[in-house]
Amino acid sequence: MNHEEKFTEHTIQDLITAIDIGTTKIVAIVGRKEHGGKIRILGTGSVPTPEDSVKRGSVSNIEDVSRAIKESVEKAEKKSGIKFQSAYIGIAGQHISSLRNSHSKLITSKDSEIFASDIDSLIADMYRISLEPGQEIIHVVPQSYTVDNESGVSKPVGMFGKKLLGNFHIVIGETMSVKNIERCVNRADIQVSGLVLEPMASSAAVLTKDEKDAGVALVDIGGGTTDIAIYYEGILQHTAVLPFGGNVVTSDIKSGFTILQRHAEELKIKFGYSLAEFAPKNHLAVIPGISGREPKEIQVKFLAEIIQARMEEIIDQIIYEIDNSGFGHKLGAGIAITGGGSLLRNLPTLMKYKTGLDVRTASPINYLASDSLEEIKSPKYSTAVGLLLEGSRMNERNPLPIQNAVKPETAPEKPAENEKTKDSDNSDNTKNTSSESGKGRIGDFFDTLFGSKDTDL
């Protein structure tokens, strides 16, 4: 099927583009939401994140990251025949925090009927709460409402009452970290459609409605962070970002065997076990010697002992965060683990032993069209697929004034007077964004974006 045939029955406005900026890889992805809510992936581009340019989820080298974003986007564009104009961007990192807050208002409409505008007003007020200097709100997620004396209301629109109170989960990030992400994307000539907290994106891609209703903890083990999202009664109740992931396991292997980082990562992926008792005895893994030296033999059993020790520490931190949420005893569906780190052998068994909860490895397979590539069905792509799903929902609530993507032959050219930009990248004159496009406060953007957000997230 050629690119022309792909769009004969669908409009360009249906396309969703997203970029997942991870500690170990950057993924650009474009897809389209189809009937039934599943996503059809039209193209992806993945490149390794430049070394030390993203640390614990936060950008530390804007130039390197922007170049990597551009490279990943170009790969996705080449595969799909679609040009990125804007994209939804995942955000995580140790700077992320959350809090709960409540706010109320008197209903002044005729007959005291509650309208959607009353909900919008409550949410808008939440974006104006006082924060520490250098912080801003990324998400305001409604949890429940109280109408007069009736609590636990999920959808108050249409009800009658004199007082409406809303309970909200508020996600907060450091302004500088947010702006650094925006700047990286803008320098790659992409506008930021919106920021999405990565554990929320991953949850959208791998969790079922029944799990969210029964109570579940989503644990996304990435390269540099471990993201947690806890749902109960279908509502997001708690989020957290732990500042370590698979990279600390790799670092321990590197130190334990005094080998190169890339060899340590290869050992972890090919021969790693989370439980040492399951590792084959007397089995050796061989890695190349450094600069012509003799190859080095590694005992797989010893490798497993190093991995297990570090994974137990990470699981202890996850347990602490779950207990701290107040919902540890309400997780009827247990824990769902995803992300590249979830692929370690025996990890569900180790986590079940440590937590006493049911544990499953979760992938985005249930939310992808049946003919999707096997690679995209991996837990490694849960966040990227989730960004498309969340982006689609945001577009449905508040359509953006710009398109996410355009076909190459219909892409608007950059203004002729922008000679400096044109000269710097003659190979791509189809994007109409500039580095100025993302300079507004992201909090102001989300006032509009989440104005009609409901409680089914």
Secondary structure, 3 states (H helix, E strand, C coil): CCHHHHCCCCCHHHEEEEEEECCCEEEEEEEEECCCCCEEEEEEEEEECCCCCEECCEECCHHHHHHHHHHHHHHHHHHHCCEECEEEEEECCCCCEEEEEEEEEECCCHHHECCHHHHHHHHHHHCCCCCCCCEEEEEEEEEEEEECCEEEECCCCCCECCEEEEEEEEEEEEHHHHHHHHHHHHHCCCEEEEEEEHHHHHHHHHCCHHHHHHCEEEEEECCCCEEEEEEECCEEEEEEEECCCHHHHHHHHHHHHCCCHHHHHHHHHHHCECCHHHCCCCCEEEECCHHHCCCEEEEHHHHHHHHHHHHHHHHHHHHHHHHHHCCHHHCCCCEEEECHHHHCECHHHHHHHHHCCCEEECCHHHHECCCCCHHHHCHHHHHHHHHHHHHHHHHHHCCCCCCCEECHHHCCCCCCCCHHHHHHCCCCCCCCCCCCCCCCCHHHHHHHHCCCCCCCC
